[in-house]
Amino acid sequence: MSIVVAGIAVSQSLVFVWSFFGVIASLYNPLVPLLRIFNQRFLVKRLCIREIAIRYRGSVLGSLWAFLVPVVMLGLYTLVFGGLFGVSWDGDESAGLAAYAVQLYCGMVVFQIFQECMTRAPLLVTAVPNYVKKVVFPLDILPVPVLGAAMFHGCIGSLVVVAVNAAFNHAFSWTMFLFPLVWVPLIFWCLGIMWWFAALGVYVRDIEHIAGLSAQILFFASPVIYPLSKVPEPFLQILKLNPLTWIVAGQRATLLGSGAIPWWPLLIVGFAGVCLLVSGFAFFQRVRPGFSDII
């Protein structure tokens, strides 16, 4: 009898060890969340289309707003910063208003993607209580449609930047075809932050306010409305720790051909984004069973 009990104990121990190492392997395997998204790709596609369609549902112009908004904003930035305040990009006053506008809006495109993902993340789970309580739904894919819709509008904004730059500045760079590579680290960071904030937002409602405040701070801590060349040296080293600094710089270098593409910093930012993505997905899955008790 003791031999049977010992055998059961050993088998249970082996099962526990096997499952433990399986969990550890999944936490440190960046392919796990990506494969999860790939397996739900058809649902993700439908949710992305729905996310984009909801924004323009009931409007007279419909999806035309996706093109009008970046054009109007680009013109507004040109008028306010270039026309009223006489701000020039990187001290080059001869470049003209259009040069400043495309530089500024090029950075805004990246930041708007990041801002939309960060500010919407805390309410992703709490906004759909039926998915948590009454429907068997893969909650971990909720951040992906939000990111997909933000990137859709970001792509349109990038095309507007390229078109305006070619029309007014008579500049066209073949590196524009490389800008999707610059967005890879951005995707990792957005998904990682969204999984963290979506999970924490269920238990700590203050995360919504923290996300909004953090987005405002990051806007001024990123070279969106100013070039890095105008930042004093002590603050420059701090700004270089901001991942958006290199993503914005890569966006401008690829779309506008302004300077060398910072591949090594982008590689480091991408690696840090993978770590954030994996940890965010693991944390979301770990606390997910308690969602139904809170909501």
C-alpha positions in Angstrom: 0.0 0.0 0.0 2.8 2.4 0.8 4.4 1.6 -2.5 1.1 2.7 -4.3 0.9 5.9 -2.2 4.5 6.7 -2.9 4.0 6.0 -6.7 1.0 8.4 -6.7 2.9 11.1 -4.9 5.8 10.8 -7.3 3.5 10.9 -10.3 1.8 14.0 -9.0 5.1 15.6 -8.3 6.2 14.9 -11.9 3.0 16.4 -13.2 3.5 19.5 -11.1 7.1 19.9 -12.2 6.1 19.4 -15.8 3.3 22.0 -15.6 5.6 24.4 -13.7 8.3 24.3 -16.4 5.6 24.5 -19.0 4.3 27.8 -17.5 7.8 29.1 -17.1 8.6 28.3 -20.7 5.4 30.0 -21.9 6.2 33.1 -19.9 9.6 33.5 -21.5 8.5 32.5 -25.0 7.5 35.6 -27.0 5.8 33.4 -29.5 3.0 32.4 -27.1 1.0 35.7 -27.2 1.7 36.1 -30.9 0.6 32.5 -31.6 -2.5 33.2 -29.5 -3.3 36.2 -31.7 -2.6 34.2 -34.9 -4.9 31.4 -33.8 -7.7 33.9 -33.3 -6.9 35.9 -36.5 -10.3 35.6 -38.0 -12.0 37.0 -34.9 -9.3 39.6 -34.6 -9.9 40.7 -38.2 -13.7 41.0 -37.7 -13.2 43.0 -34.5 -10.7 45.3 -36.2 -13.1 46.1 -39.0 -15.9 46.6 -36.4 -13.6 48.9 -34.4 -12.9 51.1 -37.4 -16.5 51.1 -38.6 -18.0 52.1 -35.2 -16.0 55.3 -35.3 -17.7 56.6 -38.4 -21.1 54.9 -38.0 -23.9 57.4 -38.5 -21.7 60.2 -39.9 -22.5 61.7 -43.3 -18.9 61.5 -44.7 -18.3 58.1 -43.3 -14.8 56.7 -43.7 -13.8 59.8 -45.5 -13.1 61.3 -42.1 -10.1 59.0 -41.9 -8.4 61.2 -44.6 -9.9 64.5 -43.7 -8.7 64.5 -40.0 -5.0 64.1 -40.8 -5.2 66.7 -43.6 -6.9 69.3 -41.3 -4.6 68.6 -38.4 -1.6 69.0 -40.7 -2.9 72.3 -41.9 -3.6 73.4 -38.3 -0.1 72.6 -37.1 1.3 74.5 -40.1 -0.8 77.6 -39.4 -0.3 77.7 -35.6 3.3 76.6 -35.1 4.8 77.8 -38.4 2.6 80.7 -39.3 1.6 82.3 -35.9 4.6 81.4 -33.8 7.2 81.3 -36.6 8.7 78.1 -35.3 11.3 76.4 -37.6 12.4 72.8 -37.5 16.0 72.4 -36.4 16.7 76.1 -36.9 16.3 76.0 -40.7 13.9 78.9 -41.4 14.4 78.6 -45.1 12.8 75.2 -45.2 9.3 76.7 -45.1 6.1 75.9 -43.3 5.4 72.6 -45.0 8.8 71.2 -43.9 8.0 72.0 -40.3 4.5 70.6 -40.6 5.5 67.3 -42.0 8.2 66.8 -39.4 5.8 67.6 -36.6 2.9 65.5 -37.9 5.2 62.6 -38.6 5.9 62.4 -34.9 2.3 62.9 -34.0 1.3 59.9 -36.1 3.4 57.6 -33.9 2.4 59.2 -30.7 -1.3 59.1 -31.5 -1.1 55.3 -32.0 0.6 54.9 -28.6 -1.7 57.4 -26.8 -4.9 55.7 -28.1 -3.7 52.3 -27.0 -2.5 53.5 -23.6 -5.6 55.5 -22.7 -8.1 52.9 -23.9 -6.4 50.0 -22.3 -7.7 50.3 -18.7 -11.4 50.1 -19.8 -11.0 47.2 -22.3 -12.3 44.5 -19.9 -14.6 46.5 -17.7 -16.4 47.9 -20.8 -17.5 44.4 -21.9 -19.0 42.7 -18.8 -21.0 40.3 -20.9 -17.8 38.9 -22.4 -16.5 38.2 -18.9 -19.5 36.7 -17.3 -21.9 35.3 -19.9 -19.8 34.4 -23.0 -16.8 32.2 -23.5 -14.6 34.8 -25.2 -10.8 35.1 -25.6 -10.4 38.3 -23.5 -6.7 38.4 -24.2 -7.3 39.5 -27.8 -9.2 42.6 -26.8 -6.2 44.9 -27.1 -5.5 43.8 -30.7 -8.5 45.4 -32.4 -7.8 48.7 -30.7 -4.2 48.6 -31.9 -5.3 47.5 -35.4 -7.7 50.5 -35.7 -5.0 52.9 -34.3 -2.5 51.6 -36.9 -5.0 51.9 -39.7 -5.4 55.6 -39.0 -1.7 55.9 -38.5 -1.0 54.4 -41.9 -3.4 57.0 -43.5 -1.7 59.8 -41.6 1.7 58.5 -42.8 0.5 58.5 -46.4 -0.7 62.1 -46.0 2.8 63.0 -44.6 4.5 61.4 -47.6 2.1 63.1 -50.1 2.5 66.6 -48.5 6.2 66.2 -48.3 6.4 65.2 -52.0 4.0 68.0 -53.1 5.4 71.0 -51.2 9.0 70.0 -50.4 9.6 68.1 -53.6 11.2 65.3 -51.5 10.7 61.6 -51.9 12.7 58.9 -50.2 12.8 55.2 -51.0 13.2 54.5 -47.3 9.5 55.2 -46.9 8.9 51.5 -47.7 10.9 50.6 -44.5 8.6 52.4 -42.1 6.6 49.2 -41.2 9.9 47.9 -39.7 10.0 50.9 -37.4 6.5 50.1 -36.2 7.4 46.6 -35.0 8.8 47.8 -31.7 5.8 50.1 -31.4 3.5 47.2 -31.7 5.3 45.3 -29.0 5.2 48.2 -26.6 1.5 48.9 -27.3 0.4 45.3 -26.8 2.5 44.9 -23.6 1.2 48.1 -22.0 -2.4 47.3 -23.0 -2.3 43.8 -21.4 -0.8 45.3 -18.2 -3.3 48.2 -18.0 -6.3 46.1 -19.1 -5.7 43.6 -16.3 -4.8 46.3 -13.7 -7.8 48.4 -14.7 -10.2 45.7 -13.5 -8.8 45.8 -9.9 -7.5 49.4 -9.7 -9.8 51.9 -11.3 -7.2 54.7 -10.9 -5.3 53.1 -13.8 -7.5 55.0 -16.2 -6.4 58.4 -14.7 -2.8 57.2 -14.5 -2.8 56.2 -18.2 -4.2 59.6 -19.3 -1.7 61.5 -17.2 1.2 59.3 -18.3 0.2 59.9 -22.0 0.4 63.7 -21.4 3.8 63.5 -19.8 5.1 61.2 -22.6 3.9 63.7 -25.2 6.3 66.4 -23.9 9.0 63.9 -23.0 9.1 62.7 -26.7 10.6 64.6 -29.6 7.2 65.1 -31.3 6.9 68.9 -31.5 10.6 69.6 -31.2 13.8 68.0 -32.7 16.4 66.3 -30.5 19.0 68.8 -31.6 17.3 71.5 -29.5 17.3 69.5 -26.3 20.0 70.4 -23.8 22.5 67.7 -23.0 21.4 66.7 -19.5 17.8 66.3 -20.7 18.9 64.7 -23.9 20.2 61.6 -22.1 16.9 61.2 -20.3 14.9 61.5 -23.5 17.1 58.8 -25.1 15.7 56.4 -22.5 12.2 57.0 -23.9 11.4 54.3 -26.5 9.1 56.7 -28.3 12.2 58.9 -29.0 13.7 56.3 -31.3 10.4 55.2 -32.9 9.6 58.8 -33.8 13.1 59.3 -35.1 12.8 56.2 -37.2 9.5 57.3 -38.5 10.9 60.6 -39.7 14.1 59.0 -41.1 12.1 56.5 -43.2 9.2 58.6 -44.4 11.0 61.9 -44.9 14.6 60.7 -45.3 15.7 63.1 -42.6 18.9 61.5 -41.2 20.0 58.0 -40.6 17.6 55.3 -39.4 18.5 54.4 -35.8 18.5 50.7 -36.3 20.5 49.7 -33.2 18.4 51.8 -30.7 15.3 50.4 -32.4 16.6 46.9 -31.9 17.1 47.6 -28.2 13.7 49.2 -28.0 12.2 46.2 -29.8 13.8 43.7 -27.4 12.5 45.7 -24.4 9.1 45.7 -26.0 9.2 41.9 -26.4 9.9 41.6 -22.7 7.0 44.0 -21.9 4.7 42.1 -24.2 5.5 38.7 -22.7 5.2 39.9 -19.1 2.0 41.8 -19.9 0.4 38.7 -21.5 1.5 36.4 -18.6 0.1 38.9 -16.0 -3.2 39.2 -17.9 -3.6 35.4 -18.1 -2.6 35.0 -14.4 -5.2 37.5 -13.0 -7.9 36.8 -15.6 -9.8 34.2 -13.5 -10.7 36.9 -11.0 -12.3 39.3 -13.5 -15.7 37.8 -13.1 -15.6 38.3 -9.3 -14.8 42.0 -9.6 -17.0 43.1 -12.6 
